[in-house]
Amino acid sequence: MIPVQGLDGAQVAVLGLGRSGLAAARALAAGGAVPICWDDNPDARARAEAEGFACADLKKHGAFDAIARLIVSPGIPHLYPVPNPVVAAALDAGVPVDNDIGLFFQSFATSEWDSFDVMPRVVALAEIVQFVRSAAGSDDIHINDAVATSETFYGHRNFALAHFLAARDNLLNSPEKALGTYFHHCALEMTTTQLAMAGRFLVHAPGMPRLVSPRRIRRLNALMLTCGHYDGSGDFAYRVGLPAKSGVGGGILAIVPNRAAIAVWSPGLNRYGNSHKGTEALAQLTTDMNWSIF
């Protein structure tokens, strides 16, 4: 067992008392925290109480008044397809939501663990946010903490891929460091107008912001064209014919080289995880304007 560090004396709620939930409660207690446990299954609560853990219904009003953090066990819906009522109550009360993986990372956290080769992770994130703000010409762009938490909570495939890359010596930093930045980068929140404005530096035309070299602009546009739409990148290139990057929130940023940056948003996704109506709109636009690069 690895005792959880940094929560000594704090009350930490644990939702779900299966094998992972009980292990999290034990690790919290070993580190000096006070686990407050809950599971809808009375047998699971009985097993926790038999180990000396206090159980309290986290769905009751005021349940999070003295709670420092909520730990959600694997398999319990977090925000999707609908918010879990306990998770929603925690977020409404301003209580951070985490999982056993997050506790594991915290247990190994040191000043060096959280640093990159050239800058601390918090500085890297600040530079990313500032770059996007400069590109968009707007300071009203922020990281959505709830989305970042959800990205981390459901990022099992990302963790698997990152560890595979690390096993092949293709990561400069640990998977945890790389993904910590990636998940928060994915949680940048902005309007469709801000997204279009942020893409102007990739247009490479007179009057557009010059934030990176022309060589990097070519590379970035090539990457967006070839893999910016997941497994649907080839289909998007065939139908739309522009470098573009999609997001699972339904947004698409498309670049018309030497002409314009275009942003569309429609949350319904196709089978590739890209905006269905957004793709249709861009296909119609490039056809009408003869903007396909092919």
C-alpha positions in Angstrom: 0.0 0.0 0.0 1.2 3.5 -0.8 0.1 6.1 1.8 -1.5 9.2 0.1 0.5 12.3 0.9 -0.8 15.8 1.4 -4.2 15.1 2.9 -3.3 14.5 6.5 -6.3 15.3 8.8 -8.6 16.1 5.8 -11.9 14.4 5.3 -11.9 12.7 1.9 -15.1 11.2 0.5 -14.8 7.8 -1.3 -17.7 6.9 -3.7 -17.9 3.2 -4.5 -16.5 0.5 -2.2 -15.4 -2.2 -4.5 -11.8 -3.4 -4.5 -10.5 -0.1 -5.9 -12.6 2.0 -3.5 -11.5 0.2 -0.4 -7.9 0.3 -1.5 -8.2 4.1 -1.9 -9.8 4.4 1.5 -6.9 2.3 3.1 -4.3 4.4 1.3 -5.9 7.6 2.4 -6.1 6.4 6.0 -2.5 5.3 5.9 -1.5 8.8 4.9 -3.5 10.4 7.8 -6.6 11.4 5.9 -10.1 10.6 7.2 -12.1 8.6 4.6 -15.8 9.1 4.5 -17.2 6.3 2.4 -20.4 5.6 0.5 -21.8 2.9 -1.7 -25.5 2.2 -2.6 -24.9 -1.4 -1.9 -25.4 -2.1 1.8 -23.1 -5.2 1.7 -20.3 -3.0 0.4 -20.9 -0.5 3.2 -20.8 -3.3 5.7 -17.4 -4.4 4.5 -16.0 -0.9 4.8 -17.4 -0.5 8.3 -15.9 -3.8 9.3 -12.5 -2.3 8.4 -13.3 0.7 10.6 -14.3 3.2 7.9 -17.1 5.7 8.5 -19.9 5.6 6.0 -22.2 8.5 5.2 -24.8 9.1 2.5 -23.1 11.5 0.1 -26.4 12.3 -1.6 -27.8 14.1 1.4 -27.9 17.8 1.6 -24.7 19.3 3.2 -22.8 16.0 2.8 -19.8 17.9 1.3 -19.7 20.8 3.9 -16.5 19.5 5.5 -15.1 17.3 2.6 -11.7 18.3 1.0 -12.0 16.0 -2.0 -14.2 13.3 -3.6 -12.6 10.1 -4.9 -14.7 8.3 -7.4 -14.1 4.5 -8.0 -13.7 3.1 -11.5 -16.9 2.2 -13.3 -19.0 4.9 -11.7 -20.2 7.5 -14.3 -18.6 10.9 -13.7 -20.1 13.5 -16.0 -21.3 11.4 -19.0 -23.8 10.4 -20.2 -25.4 12.3 -17.3 -23.6 13.7 -14.2 -23.6 11.3 -11.3 -25.6 13.0 -8.5 -22.9 12.6 -5.9 -20.2 14.0 -8.4 -22.6 16.9 -9.3 -23.1 17.7 -5.6 -19.4 17.8 -5.0 -18.8 20.1 -7.9 -21.6 22.4 -6.8 -20.0 22.5 -3.4 -16.6 23.4 -4.9 -15.1 20.1 -3.9 -12.4 18.7 -6.3 -13.2 15.4 -7.8 -10.5 12.8 -8.4 -9.9 9.1 -8.7 -7.5 6.5 -7.4 -5.1 7.2 -10.3 -4.9 10.8 -9.2 -4.2 9.7 -5.6 -1.4 7.5 -6.9 0.2 10.4 -8.8 -0.1 12.6 -5.7 1.7 10.0 -3.6 4.8 10.3 -5.8 4.6 14.1 -6.3 7.8 16.0 -5.7 9.1 19.3 -7.0 11.1 17.4 -9.6 8.2 15.0 -10.5 6.1 18.0 -11.6 8.7 19.6 -13.8 9.6 19.4 -17.4 13.1 19.4 -18.9 12.9 23.2 -19.4 10.0 24.4 -17.3 7.6 23.4 -14.6 4.3 22.0 -15.8 2.3 25.0 -14.4 4.5 27.3 -16.4 4.1 25.2 -19.5 0.3 25.4 -19.2 0.5 29.2 -18.6 2.5 29.6 -21.7 0.0 27.5 -23.7 -2.9 29.6 -22.5 -1.0 32.8 -23.1 -0.1 31.7 -26.7 -3.8 30.9 -27.5 -4.9 34.2 -26.0 -2.3 36.1 -28.1 -3.3 34.2 -31.2 -7.0 35.0 -30.6 -6.5 38.5 -29.4 -8.5 37.9 -26.3 -7.7 37.4 -22.6 -11.1 35.8 -21.9 -9.8 32.2 -22.6 -9.4 29.8 -19.7 -9.0 26.2 -18.7 -12.3 24.6 -17.7 -11.3 22.6 -14.5 -14.4 20.3 -14.7 -13.5 19.3 -18.3 -9.8 18.7 -17.3 -11.0 16.5 -14.4 -13.2 14.5 -16.8 -10.4 14.2 -19.3 -8.2 12.7 -16.6 -10.9 10.5 -15.3 -11.7 8.9 -18.7 -8.2 9.1 -20.1 -7.4 5.3 -19.9 -6.6 5.0 -23.6 -4.4 8.1 -23.4 -2.5 6.6 -20.5 -2.1 3.3 -22.3 -0.7 5.1 -25.4 1.6 7.3 -23.3 3.0 4.3 -21.5 3.5 2.5 -24.8 5.4 5.5 -26.2 7.5 5.6 -23.0 8.3 1.9 -23.3 9.7 2.7 -26.8 11.7 5.7 -25.4 9.6 8.1 -27.4 8.6 10.5 -24.5 11.0 13.0 -23.1 8.9 13.2 -19.8 6.9 10.7 -17.8 3.4 9.8 -19.1 2.0 11.5 -16.0 3.7 14.8 -16.8 2.9 14.7 -20.5 -0.7 13.8 -19.9 -1.2 16.3 -17.0 -0.4 19.1 -19.5 -2.3 17.4 -22.4 -5.6 17.0 -20.4 -5.5 20.6 -19.3 -4.6 21.8 -22.8 -7.7 19.9 -24.0 -9.8 21.8 -21.6 -9.3 25.2 -23.0 -12.7 27.0 -23.2 -13.4 29.6 -25.9 -16.1 30.8 -28.2 -16.3 29.9 -31.9 -15.2 33.4 -32.8 -12.2 33.1 -30.5 -11.3 29.8 -32.0 -11.4 31.2 -35.6 -9.3 34.2 -34.5 -6.8 31.9 -32.8 -6.2 30.0 -36.0 -5.2 33.1 -38.0 -1.5 32.6 -37.4 -1.7 29.3 -39.5 -3.1 31.1 -42.5 0.2 32.7 -43.4 -1.2 35.7 -45.2 -0.5 39.5 -45.0 -2.1 41.1 -42.0 -2.3 37.8 -40.1 -0.5 37.3 -36.8 3.1 35.9 -37.2 3.6 33.7 -34.1 5.6 30.9 -35.6 8.0 30.4 -38.5 6.6 29.6 -42.0 8.3 26.2 -41.7 6.3 25.4 -38.6 3.1 26.7 -40.3 3.6 24.2 -43.1 4.2 21.3 -40.6 1.2 22.2 -38.5 -1.1 22.4 -41.4 0.3 19.1 -42.8 -0.4 17.4 -39.4 -3.9 18.8 -39.3 -4.6 17.6 -42.8 -3.3 14.1 -42.3 -4.4 13.3 -38.7 -6.5 16.2 -37.4 -9.8 14.2 -37.6 -8.8 10.9 -36.0 -9.7 7.9 -38.2 -11.8 10.2 -40.3 -9.0 12.4 -41.5 -8.9 10.9 -45.0 -12.6 11.2 -45.4 -12.5 14.9 -44.2 -9.6 15.6 -46.6 -11.6 14.1 -49.5 -14.8 15.9 -48.7 -13.6 19.2 -47.4 -10.0 19.5 -48.6 -8.6 21.7 -45.9 -6.1 21.3 -43.0 -8.4 21.2 -39.9 -8.5 20.0 -36.3 -11.6 18.7 -34.7 -12.5 18.3 -31.0 -15.0 16.0 -29.3 -16.9 19.0 -28.0 -18.1 19.5 -31.6 -15.7 22.3 -32.7 -13.6 22.3 -35.9 -10.9 24.8 -36.8 -10.1 24.8 -40.5 -7.4 26.7 -42.3 -7.7 28.0 -45.9 -4.0 28.7 -46.7 -3.3 32.3 -47.6 -7.0 33.2 -47.1 -8.8 32.5 -43.8 -9.3 30.6 -40.6 -12.7 29.2 -40.1 -14.3 27.8 -37.0 -17.6 25.8 -36.8 -19.4 24.2 -33.9 -22.1 21.6 -33.7 -22.1 19.1 -30.9 -23.5 16.1 -32.7 -20.6 13.7 -33.7 -20.2 11.3 -36.5 -18.8 7.8 -36.1 -15.2 9.2 -36.2 -15.9 11.5 -33.2 -16.0 14.7 -35.4 -18.8 17.2 -35.7 -21.3 15.8 -38.3 -23.0 19.1 -39.2 -19.8 21.0 -38.9 -18.2 18.7 -41.5 -21.2 19.1 -43.8 -21.0 22.9 -43.5 -17.3 23.1 -44.3 -17.8 20.7 -47.3 -20.5 23.0 -48.7 -18.4 26.1 -48.0 -15.2 24.8 -49.8 -17.3 23.6 -52.7 -19.1 26.9 -53.1 -15.9 29.0 -52.6 -13.6 26.6 -54.5 -11.3 26.6 -51.5 -10.2 22.9 -51.4 -6.4 22.7 -51.6 -6.8 19.8 -54.1 
